[in-house]
């Protein structure tokens, strides 16, 4: 009896060992294919083993599609507050709606609010996704996903795309918000003549006033309205003693009717630099500074770009 028991136990052990060996063989190679066949790419059916490349095959970023809602401007609304309410930057609202001056919002005006932060950009010839991602410091992968870009080297010039997380440059944002320049008079003053058409105080004829006149006391300090380099100083029959400062992005400013000039050509100045004092030189009716802003050679209303 004991002999039969030992025989039965031996058979069980043998079967267990055989099953384990078969299972190991089955896990190491596909059924019906030898390891040699796998190494050589030969064998029954498609025996190539898949290669997993997470950076190539599967995106690590999942984004909801870019969408927009429409918002109707209400009394007292400001772009920055609207943007904060919807979790985007004012850059996004300004860019998507092509706003040129955030101070001129009208009640009832409709604004498109994007579902994610970023700006609209129109590609130029030679632009690539990689170049834009590097320039705006944004994710290349997100840029491709949002705009369904499959070819990293091709962007259609003139066809607008959305740059997720991108911002407007500082100058553009300040300009649109009307915060680019500071007043050249830091103390109290009166605006005695605004930019635009007026009756000339000397001839009585209708003429265009290309700047704004800020009246204050004789000898009051005049400051640069924005950092820049002094392009010219001098005297003219119209402006009397004047200073012209060249700034970035095509801007220049002129300060006229000075009593004294306290700077010189080629000097770099900041918004805290005193460049002269208020006077009444040239064609003037009293102590004031005539302040003109030029953009790419053409005058613009100074009050549209200062705070």
MITORBA-618943 format. One record per residue (C-alpha): residue number from 1; x, y, z. Coordinates in Angstrom, 3 decimals. Example, Ala and Ser with C-alpha at 12.3 -4.5 7.8 and 13.67 -1.06 7.14 Angstrom:
BEGIN
REC   nr      east     north        up
REC    1    12.300    -4.500     7.800
REC    2    13.670    -1.060     7.140
END
This chain:
BEGIN
REC   nr      east     north        up
REC    1     0.000     0.000     0.000
REC    2     2.797     2.392     0.933
REC    3     4.515     1.592    -2.362
REC    4     1.429     2.610    -4.308
REC    5     1.205     5.854    -2.338
REC    6     4.825     6.722    -3.140
REC    7     4.198     5.969    -6.822
REC    8     1.123     8.195    -6.909
REC    9     2.987    11.074    -5.213
REC   10     5.847    10.738    -7.695
REC   11     3.443    10.991   -10.632
REC   12     1.884    14.176    -9.163
REC   13     5.299    15.827    -8.715
REC   14     6.298    14.878   -12.279
REC   15     3.135    16.413   -13.709
REC   16     3.651    19.625   -11.717
REC   17     7.224    20.013   -12.966
REC   18     6.159    19.315   -16.551
REC   19     3.331    21.887   -16.335
REC   20     5.627    24.549   -14.915
REC   21     8.152    24.021   -17.716
REC   22     5.430    24.277   -20.367
REC   23     4.012    27.447   -18.830
REC   24     7.458    29.072   -18.792
REC   25     7.979    28.127   -22.439
REC   26     4.553    29.523   -23.352
REC   27     5.305    32.898   -21.690
REC   28     8.718    33.294   -23.304
REC   29     7.709    32.767   -26.952
REC   30     4.408    33.067   -28.848
REC   31     2.718    29.789   -29.554
REC   32     4.131    28.051   -32.612
REC   33     7.098    30.430   -32.952
REC   34    10.675    29.778   -31.938
REC   35    12.960    32.395   -30.367
REC   36    15.123    32.213   -33.496
REC   37    12.136    33.060   -35.654
REC   38    11.314    36.057   -33.440
REC   39    14.864    37.366   -33.603
REC   40    14.883    37.139   -37.401
REC   41    11.378    38.515   -37.874
REC   42    10.272    35.223   -39.470
REC   43     7.707    32.658   -38.381
REC   44     3.980    32.094   -38.588
REC   45     1.877    35.266   -39.050
REC   46     3.031    38.717   -37.875
REC   47     5.598    37.950   -35.227
REC   48     7.137    41.428   -34.843
REC   49     7.033    42.635   -31.271
REC   50     5.543    46.138   -30.814
REC   51     7.853    48.922   -29.657
REC   52     6.276    51.352   -27.167
REC   53     7.417    54.974   -27.518
REC   54     5.262    57.146   -25.238
REC   55     6.814    60.368   -26.524
REC   56     5.985    59.468   -30.122
REC   57     2.875    57.293   -30.078
REC   58     0.778    58.676   -27.226
REC   59     0.503    62.315   -26.111
REC   60     1.063    62.940   -22.417
REC   61    -1.213    66.007   -22.653
REC   62    -4.963    65.846   -23.024
REC   63    -6.759    69.108   -23.759
REC   64   -10.408    69.968   -24.219
REC   65   -11.069    71.497   -27.634
REC   66   -10.661    75.243   -28.040
REC   67   -14.084    76.801   -27.718
REC   68   -15.591    80.254   -27.237
REC   69   -18.492    81.837   -25.408
REC   70   -19.936    85.263   -26.190
REC   71   -20.123    87.903   -23.460
REC   72   -22.111    91.144   -23.634
REC   73   -20.289    94.089   -22.037
REC   74   -22.123    95.660   -19.106
REC   75   -21.821    99.082   -17.521
REC   76   -18.555    99.450   -15.625
REC   77   -16.935    96.359   -17.176
REC   78   -13.178    96.354   -17.679
REC   79   -11.289    93.833   -19.795
REC   80    -9.054    92.742   -16.922
REC   81   -12.043    92.022   -14.671
REC   82   -13.891    90.109   -17.403
REC   83   -10.768    88.035   -18.070
REC   84   -10.355    87.208   -14.377
REC   85   -13.993    86.167   -14.162
REC   86   -13.511    83.594   -16.919
REC   87   -10.057    82.374   -15.898
REC   88    -8.087    83.759   -18.829
REC   89    -5.701    86.684   -19.241
REC   90    -6.674    90.059   -20.666
REC   91    -4.164    89.259   -23.422
REC   92    -6.509    86.495   -24.618
REC   93    -9.596    88.713   -24.790
REC   94    -7.681    91.569   -26.421
REC   95    -6.147    89.266   -29.026
REC   96    -9.222    87.198   -29.888
REC   97   -11.391    90.316   -30.275
REC   98    -8.689    92.435   -31.955
REC   99    -9.178    95.243   -29.443
REC  100    -7.139    98.376   -30.109
REC  101    -8.118   100.317   -26.994
REC  102    -9.589    98.698   -23.893
REC  103   -10.817   102.073   -22.660
REC  104   -13.391   102.317   -25.428
REC  105   -15.553    99.283   -24.559
REC  106   -19.232    99.952   -25.241
REC  107   -22.195    98.656   -23.243
REC  108   -23.685    95.781   -25.225
REC  109   -20.478    95.146   -27.160
REC  110   -20.028    91.410   -27.753
REC  111   -16.733    89.806   -26.775
REC  112   -15.583    86.275   -27.581
REC  113   -14.072    84.554   -24.530
REC  114   -11.780    81.582   -25.322
REC  115   -11.986    78.421   -23.226
REC  116    -8.234    78.514   -22.587
REC  117    -5.577    81.153   -22.145
REC  118    -3.503    82.262   -25.116
REC  119    -3.479    84.619   -28.081
REC  120    -4.376    84.520   -31.757
REC  121    -1.433    84.672   -34.145
REC  122    -1.255    84.913   -37.927
REC  123     1.783    82.966   -39.225
REC  124     4.212    84.660   -41.547
REC  125     6.339    83.072   -44.234
REC  126     9.033    80.957   -42.602
REC  127     7.171    80.432   -39.321
REC  128     7.190    76.898   -37.924
REC  129     5.530    75.454   -34.809
REC  130     8.951    74.952   -33.199
REC  131     9.937    78.558   -33.910
REC  132     6.697    79.921   -32.441
REC  133     6.908    77.665   -29.389
REC  134    10.430    78.915   -28.743
REC  135     9.572    82.582   -29.344
REC  136     6.508    82.608   -27.102
REC  137     7.896    80.118   -24.559
REC  138     4.961    77.739   -24.896
REC  139     4.523    73.967   -25.231
REC  140     5.060    72.682   -28.763
REC  141     2.834    69.711   -28.010
REC  142    -0.061    71.893   -26.801
REC  143     0.357    74.153   -29.822
REC  144     0.065    71.143   -32.136
REC  145    -2.909    69.659   -30.276
REC  146    -4.976    72.851   -30.136
REC  147    -4.457    73.603   -33.814
REC  148    -4.465    70.004   -35.131
REC  149    -0.987    70.428   -36.565
REC  150     0.466    67.142   -37.821
REC  151     3.467    68.402   -39.786
REC  152     5.903    70.213   -37.527
REC  153     7.497    72.106   -40.409
REC  154     4.462    73.498   -42.187
REC  155     2.268    76.472   -41.230
REC  156     0.078    78.179   -43.776
REC  157     1.023    81.850   -43.935
REC  158    -1.947    84.106   -43.295
REC  159    -4.116    81.429   -41.638
REC  160    -4.654    82.421   -37.997
REC  161    -3.816    79.915   -35.253
REC  162    -4.179    79.935   -31.456
REC  163    -1.045    79.973   -29.297
REC  164    -2.032    78.402   -25.952
REC  165    -0.563    80.162   -22.876
REC  166     1.137    82.843   -25.013
REC  167     1.092    86.515   -23.970
REC  168     1.156    89.798   -25.847
REC  169     4.430    91.679   -25.669
REC  170     4.619    94.330   -22.947
REC  171     4.590    97.328   -25.289
REC  172     1.518    96.133   -27.183
REC  173    -0.404    95.385   -23.981
REC  174     0.453    98.748   -22.409
REC  175    -0.425   100.557   -25.620
REC  176    -3.843    98.907   -25.922
REC  177    -4.574    99.512   -22.229
REC  178    -3.562   103.155   -22.618
REC  179    -0.816   102.783   -20.016
REC  180     2.301   103.111   -22.166
REC  181     3.284   106.715   -21.411
REC  182     3.325   108.768   -18.246
REC  183     2.448   112.441   -18.127
REC  184     5.504   114.678   -18.651
REC  185     4.220   116.835   -15.773
REC  186     4.164   114.904   -12.503
REC  187     2.460   117.596   -10.454
REC  188    -0.759   119.502   -11.005
REC  189    -1.572   120.886   -14.445
REC  190    -4.470   121.988   -16.634
REC  191    -5.158   120.770   -20.147
REC  192    -5.536   124.022   -22.082
REC  193    -5.651   122.561   -25.591
REC  194    -6.400   119.003   -26.661
REC  195    -5.294   116.910   -29.621
REC  196    -7.303   117.526   -32.781
REC  197    -9.027   120.327   -34.647
REC  198    -9.310   123.678   -32.856
REC  199    -9.416   127.421   -33.436
REC  200    -5.850   128.731   -33.577
REC  201    -5.276   131.128   -30.629
REC  202    -3.193   133.463   -32.818
REC  203    -4.993   133.488   -36.172
REC  204    -8.483   132.441   -35.142
REC  205    -8.552   129.994   -38.043
REC  206    -9.457   126.318   -37.748
REC  207    -6.280   124.243   -37.574
REC  208    -5.133   120.842   -36.380
REC  209    -3.347   120.693   -33.023
REC  210    -0.935   117.741   -33.147
REC  211    -0.398   117.406   -29.415
REC  212    -1.763   118.342   -26.024
REC  213    -0.945   121.470   -23.985
REC  214    -0.381   121.058   -20.249
REC  215    -0.323   124.371   -18.381
REC  216     1.426   124.742   -15.036
REC  217     3.754   127.166   -13.285
REC  218     6.836   128.615   -14.953
REC  219     9.914   126.498   -14.230
REC  220     8.041   123.288   -13.320
REC  221    10.100   120.170   -14.121
REC  222     9.349   118.268   -17.339
REC  223    10.022   114.507   -17.381
REC  224    10.445   111.975   -20.175
REC  225     7.121   110.207   -20.703
REC  226     8.828   106.885   -21.504
REC  227    12.422   105.614   -21.455
REC  228    14.347   106.343   -24.633
REC  229    17.229   108.179   -26.285
REC  230    17.246   111.915   -26.908
REC  231    17.093   112.290   -30.703
REC  232    17.243   116.089   -30.902
REC  233    17.195   119.310   -28.905
REC  234    16.952   122.844   -30.226
REC  235    14.821   125.891   -30.867
REC  236    12.060   126.541   -33.413
REC  237     9.751   129.510   -33.996
REC  238     6.736   127.295   -33.277
REC  239     7.878   125.100   -30.362
REC  240    10.551   127.354   -28.884
REC  241    13.014   125.276   -26.876
REC  242    12.172   121.644   -27.551
REC  243    13.360   118.075   -26.931
REC  244    12.581   115.013   -29.065
REC  245    13.026   111.537   -27.563
REC  246    13.111   108.309   -29.591
REC  247    11.499   105.294   -27.882
REC  248    11.015   101.632   -28.820
REC  249     8.383   100.285   -31.225
REC  250     8.412   103.313   -33.524
REC  251     7.441   105.889   -30.896
REC  252     8.840   109.410   -30.521
REC  253     7.788   112.239   -28.208
REC  254     8.232   116.002   -28.510
REC  255     8.243   118.479   -25.614
REC  256     7.903   122.137   -26.606
REC  257     7.972   125.710   -25.216
REC  258    10.570   124.811   -22.580
REC  259    12.171   127.489   -20.480
REC  260    15.392   125.502   -20.152
REC  261    16.658   122.268   -21.719
REC  262    18.294   119.892   -19.224
REC  263    19.403   117.054   -21.501
REC  264    21.393   116.554   -24.696
REC  265    21.275   114.574   -27.925
REC  266    22.253   110.902   -27.594
REC  267    21.555   110.726   -23.873
REC  268    19.471   107.808   -22.567
REC  269    16.620   108.914   -20.290
REC  270    14.077   107.146   -18.092
REC  271    10.572   108.132   -17.034
REC  272    12.183   109.679   -13.949
REC  273    14.651   111.795   -15.931
REC  274    14.143   115.559   -15.801
REC  275    14.670   116.808   -19.363
REC  276    13.730   120.485   -18.994
REC  277    11.509   123.068   -17.316
REC  278     8.180   124.601   -18.296
REC  279     8.417   127.845   -20.210
REC  280     6.636   129.987   -22.769
REC  281     9.198   130.131   -25.576
REC  282     8.198   130.050   -29.240
REC  283     4.583   130.501   -30.284
REC  284     3.035   130.332   -26.838
REC  285     0.244   132.011   -24.878
REC  286     1.623   131.224   -21.411
REC  287     3.664   128.744   -19.365
REC  288     2.919   125.217   -20.556
REC  289     4.476   122.189   -22.239
REC  290     3.300   121.133   -25.687
REC  291     3.447   117.322   -25.754
REC  292     3.271   115.366   -29.033
REC  293     3.422   111.581   -29.518
REC  294     4.494   110.094   -32.864
REC  295     3.944   106.490   -33.914
REC  296     5.976   105.499   -36.977
REC  297     6.231   109.150   -37.965
REC  298     2.534   110.056   -37.598
REC  299     1.041   111.909   -34.634
REC  300    -1.461   110.153   -32.364
REC  301    -3.582   111.354   -29.454
REC  302    -1.302   111.272   -26.381
REC  303    -4.199   110.597   -24.006
REC  304    -4.869   107.294   -25.799
REC  305    -1.554   105.847   -24.630
REC  306    -0.852   107.365   -21.235
REC  307    -2.135   107.055   -17.698
END
